[in-house]
Amino acid sequence: MRRYGSAAAAIGVLAFLLGVGVHELHAREATPARGSVVRFSFASKAIRGRLHFVAYLPPGYTAGGRRYPVVYFLHGLPAGPREYRNVGWLSSALDTLGGPVILVAPQGSKHEDSDPEYLDWGPGRNWETAIARELPDYVDSHLRTIPTRRGRALVGLSAGGYGAVLLALHHLDDFAVVESWSGYFHPTNPAGTAPLDLGSSARNRRASAHAFVRVLERGQSGRKTFFAFYVGAGDTRFREENVQLDHELDAAHVAHVFVVYPGAHERTVWKAHARAWLELARRHLASPR
């Protein structure tokens, strides 16, 4: 509140000196330049078909030659094959960030495969490989990205939060930032009420983020990862596991950000905080260049 008051006073003085109305200045500030959302697809060997995605390109992208960091955003599951297109609320938040980024939102399901949990299941269903390997390769070769670890973040919502965390933990050499928005940390059934058994203890362990806490601990000195996760206080399905992971990371002395927000497992929570969460991720990525 104090920062807002100081800014308003400064705007008043500037408007007086320049002979410009305060209301006109406020109007200009309140209408940020807008980025554009473009659809793409490519032939994926991992899912034996085309993988579709949308990319938010920041204001000024088409007119310049700068390279930008990329936030890969994974949607919730179960979902239809076009769920990835619903990024209007994210693009609105991105238009107001302190620095520009590209956001890539990939398809995470098919009509016949609505809840693959972002895992590799076998030929034609290798979603982890498609999103963590094939997708960044395609994006780096077709968009002006910063094609390094510090140029990539994985962020996800609900099941996408699980996917973002697990894929980042499996590919720590490729992603420097990971955020989970109301996610969980082991594969669950479509209702999110029971764990999935992947058929062996080794596969179950590899699919659990809890098993990778020591990996994060060992990697902190030479390969820092910004790790943040958020959950609603009324999220009866996933709050407890978020608190559990927070305790595990504390015990291992792994730096992280964990916040419990008012609200439940609902879009109102995500929309209210999307800008702040995206801004925090952006601040830990390389700057445009």
RARABEL-V298644 format. One record per backbone hydrogen bond with DSSP energy under -0.5 kcal/mol. NH is the residue of the N-H (numbers start at 0). CO is the residue of the C=O. E is the energy in kcal/mol with one decimal. If there is no record, write none. Layout:
BEGIN
NH/CO/E  NH/CO/E
END
This chain:
BEGIN
4/0/-1.9  5/1/-2.1  6/2/-2.2  7/3/-2.2  8/4/-2.0  9/5/-2.1  10/6/-2.3  11/7/-2.0  12/8/-2.0  13/9/-2.4  14/10/-2.7  15/11/-2.0  16/12/-2.3  17/13/-2.2  18/14/-1.1  19/14/-1.8  24/20/-1.8  25/21/-2.5  26/22/-2.2  27/23/-2.1  28/24/-2.4  29/25/-2.2  30/27/-0.9  31/29/-0.6  35/56/-2.3  37/35/-0.5  37/54/-2.5  39/52/-3.1  41/50/-1.4  43/41/-0.6  43/48/-3.2  44/42/-0.5  48/43/-1.6  50/41/-2.7  51/49/-0.6  52/39/-2.3  53/104/-2.0  54/37/-2.7  55/102/-3.2  56/35/-3.4  56/54/-0.6  57/55/-0.5  60/57/-2.1  63/59/-1.0  63/60/-0.7  67/143/-2.1  69/150/-3.2  70/101/-2.8  71/69/-0.6  71/152/-3.1  72/70/-0.6  72/103/-2.9  73/71/-0.5  73/154/-2.5  77/113/-0.7  78/113/-1.8  82/79/-1.5  84/81/-1.7  85/82/-1.9  86/84/-2.3  90/86/-2.9  91/87/-1.9  92/88/-1.2  93/89/-2.6  94/90/-1.8  95/92/-1.2  96/93/-1.4  101/68/-2.6  102/55/-1.6  103/70/-2.5  104/53/-2.8  105/72/-0.5  105/103/-0.6  106/51/-3.0  109/112/-1.7  112/109/-1.0  115/112/-0.5  118/115/-1.7  120/118/-0.6  120/124/-1.3  123/45/-0.7  124/121/-2.8  125/45/-1.9  126/118/-1.6  126/124/-1.6  129/125/-1.9  130/126/-2.3  131/127/-3.1  132/128/-1.6  133/128/-2.2  134/129/-2.2  136/132/-1.6  137/133/-2.3  138/134/-2.9  139/135/-2.9  140/136/-1.2  141/137/-1.0  141/138/-0.8  142/138/-2.4  144/142/-1.8  145/67/-1.6  146/144/-0.8  147/145/-2.2  150/147/-1.5  151/148/-1.7  152/69/-2.2  153/176/-2.5  154/71/-3.2  155/178/-1.5  156/73/-2.2  157/180/-2.8  159/156/-2.6  160/157/-0.8  161/157/-1.7  162/158/-2.6  163/159/-2.9  164/160/-2.2  165/161/-2.7  166/162/-2.7  167/163/-2.1  168/164/-2.4  169/165/-2.1  170/166/-1.1  171/168/-0.6  173/170/-2.1  174/170/-1.0  175/148/-1.1  175/151/-1.8  176/151/-1.0  177/225/-2.6  178/153/-2.2  179/227/-1.7  180/155/-2.8  181/179/-0.7  181/229/-2.8  183/157/-0.6  188/193/-2.5  191/188/-2.0  195/186/-2.1  197/195/-0.7  203/199/-2.4  204/200/-2.3  205/201/-2.3  206/202/-1.5  207/204/-1.7  208/184/-2.6  208/206/-0.5  209/184/-0.6  210/207/-0.9  211/208/-1.8  212/209/-1.1  215/211/-2.0  216/212/-2.2  217/213/-2.5  218/214/-1.6  219/215/-0.6  219/216/-0.8  222/218/-2.2  225/175/-2.7  226/224/-0.7  227/177/-2.2  228/256/-2.5  229/179/-2.4  230/258/-1.7  232/260/-3.4  233/262/-3.5  234/231/-1.8  235/233/-1.5  238/234/-2.3  241/237/-1.8  242/238/-2.3  243/239/-2.1  244/240/-2.4  245/241/-2.1  246/242/-2.1  247/243/-2.2  248/244/-2.6  249/245/-2.2  250/246/-2.4  251/247/-1.5  252/249/-1.4  253/248/-2.8  254/252/-0.6  256/226/-2.2  258/228/-1.4  260/230/-2.7  260/258/-0.6  265/263/-1.5  268/265/-1.0  269/265/-1.3  270/266/-3.1  271/267/-1.7  272/268/-1.4  273/269/-1.3  276/272/-2.6  277/273/-2.7  278/274/-2.5  279/275/-2.1  280/276/-1.9  281/277/-2.7  282/278/-2.2  283/279/-0.6  283/280/-1.2  284/281/-2.0  285/149/-3.0  288/66/-1.9
END
